[in-house]
Amino acid sequence: MDKDLSALVVIFTEFYYWVTVVFMFLIHVGFCMYEVGASRRKNHMHTLMKNTMVIPTVGISFYLFGWWIYSAMPNGPGVTGGLIPAPFALPWSELMSAHMGGTPVSSELTAADTALWSRLNGVFFAAFLLFSWTTASIVSGDCIERIRSGAFWILAVLIGSVLWVVDAAWGWHPAGWMVAKLGYHDAYASGVVHAVAGGFTLGILAVLGPRIGKFRPDGSPRNIHPHNPWLVTIGIFLIYTGFWGFYAACNIPMFDVQAGDGVFFSATTIYLTPTSLSAITFNFLMALSGGMLATYLVSKGDAFWTYSGGLAGVIAASAGNDLYHPLQAFLIGAIVPVIAYKLHYYAERRFKLDSAVGAVAVHGYAGFLGVVIAGFMLWGYPSSPTEGYAPITPWGNFIGAVIMFGGLGLLPGYVAAKILDRLGLLRIPREVELAGLDLSLELQREVDATEIRKDVAEQIAAAPAAHA
C-alpha cells in the first residue's frame, strides 16, 4: 500500500507540473503581444522576434548549465558548504532524456535517483525554464525600439540562465543558504524572479539610454503611448492567466508535512512549508484587485497603468501570499503599485530613465518592496521545516532584497551593458532607430511589391498579342 501511495504521489506531481507549464507558456505569449502593442509600427517585427527568440536562446543555455546551477549551488558555494553533486542536472545525464526508472546506467546515479527523477526531472526543469523566460521577457519590454537583438539575447542568457538561477539556488531552494542563515522568505518569487529582473533591467537602461524623442529639448519627458492598446490589454491578461500557472509551479502539490509523525498531506511552498491552493487563490485575486483599483485611481483611469498595476499588486504580495490574510494581500497589492508608479515617474524626470513599459517599476520596485514587507508581516514565522534554520525577520528579507535587486540584478546588468556598449554592440544606430528597426523588412516588401507590379504590367501588355 505504501508503494502504491508513493507511486500515486510521484505520478500526480509529474502531471501537476506538466499542467503548470502549459499555463505558464501563456506568460510568454502575453509578453510578446504586450511588447508589440506597446511599440510603434515601424518596430513591430523586431520587437516580436527579439522576445520570441528568448525561447531557443535561454532554452538551450538553461538545458546546458542553468538547471545544474540551481541544483548545485544552494550553499553559495562557500557560504554554508561547497557545490552539491547534481548528476541528474548535467546535460549528458541519462535523466535529462527519456527514462522510465530502474537500474541506473551511470555510476553517479542511484536507484533512488532514477526512481524519482525519471518522472520529475523534465517537468521541474520546464517549470524553472518558464521562470527563466519570464526574467528575460521583463528585460525585453523596457528595452524596446533601441537595443540590438544580439545584445539582448546575450543579456537574456545572462539573466535567464545564470543570475536568476543563482538567486533561486540561494533563496528559493529548500537548502538555500539565504533561507538557512537569513530566514529569507519569498514564496512566489517577488524577489527571486521579479526584483532581480527589474534590477538587471535598470542596470541596462542606465547604459542604453532613452529612445530618440522621449525627452524634449528642455529635458521634460514625453509619453510615447502604446501603438495598439487592445493588444496590450490582451497581452497583460494572458500574463495574468499564466501567472496562475506560475503560482502553482511554486508549490509542491502533495507532501507529507508531518515529517514522520503520522501522515498529513498538504501542498507546500518551495521551502516545504505548508500552505494550500485555497489560500493562494484568495490572496492572488485580492492582490490583483488591489493593484488594479489603486493604479486606476492614481493614474486617473489610464488603461496601461491600471493593468500594469494589477500585475504589480500580485508581484508585491507574492513573497508572503502563502501566509497572508486576503485583506493583507489586498492592502499590500494596493499600496506598493502606487509607490512603484510614483517612483517610475520620479526616475523618469530625475534620471532621464526611459523604462518603456514600466518594467523596472512593476517588477523591480514592486518585487523589492514585496520582499521587504514580507519580512515585517511574517516576522517570527519559520522559514523552513528544517531544524536550525533562521526564522523570517525584517533584516533577513531586507538583505535578501538588496542581494536580489542590487547584487544579482542592477550591478551585473550595468556591467554587462557597459561591456556591450564599449564593443559597439548594444544600441541600434541612430539612423536605423529613426527610420525604424523593421526598415530592411519594409524595403524588401517594397521590392517584392514592385516586382509583382512589373510582372502584372508585362502580363497585361502581352495579353492582346496572345489573343491576336
Buried (B, 14 or more C-beta within 10 A) or exposed (E): EEEEEEEEBBEEBBEBBEEBBEBBBBBBBBBBBBBBBBBBEBBBBBBBBBBBBBBEBBBBBBBEBBBBBBBBBBBBBEBBEEBBEBBBBBEEBBBBEEBEBEEBEBEBBEEEBBBBBBBBBBBBBBBBBBBBBBBBBBBBBBBBBBBBBEBBBBBBBBBBBBBBBBBBBBBBBBBBBBBBBBBBBBBBBBBBBBBBBBBBBBBBBBBBBBBEEBBEEEEEBEEBEBBBBEBBBBBBBBBBBBBBBBBBBBBBBBBBBEEEEEEEBBBBBBBBBBBEEEBBBBBBBBBBBBBBBBBBEBBEEBBBBBBBBBBBBBBBBBBBBBBBEBEBBBBBBBBBBBBBBEBBBEBBEEEBBBBBBBBBBBBBBBBBBBBBBBBEBBBEBBBBBBEEBBBBBBEBBBBBBBBBBBBBBBBBBBEBBBEBBEEEBBBBEEEBBEBBBBBEBBEEEEEEEEEEEEEEEEEEEEEEEEEE
